[in-house]
Amino acid sequence: MTKQPLTMRTASNTALAVLALSLSACSGMTQQEKNTAIGAGVGAIGGSILTGGSAAGAVGGAAVGGVIGHEVNKK
């Protein structure tokens, strides 16, 4: 296994910690709100990874993921 640069590990660990903390705050949310939050979190991480850590990629991924999460299981 190759070692990642310190900044990449720090960014990954920070993103995972923020995701874990934000998901623990979902107890009073509807299922659709939870899906939106989860989609935005996953999209932000995915967008950041795909663009090499770019903030614009994270924001774009969060927007797309939030919209997809909002539309999942929508009646």
Secondary structure, DSSP 8 states (H G I E B T S, - for coil): -----HHHHHHHHHHHHHHHHHHHT-TTS-HHHHHHHHHHHHHHHHHHHHTTS-HHHHHHHHHHHHHHHHHTT--
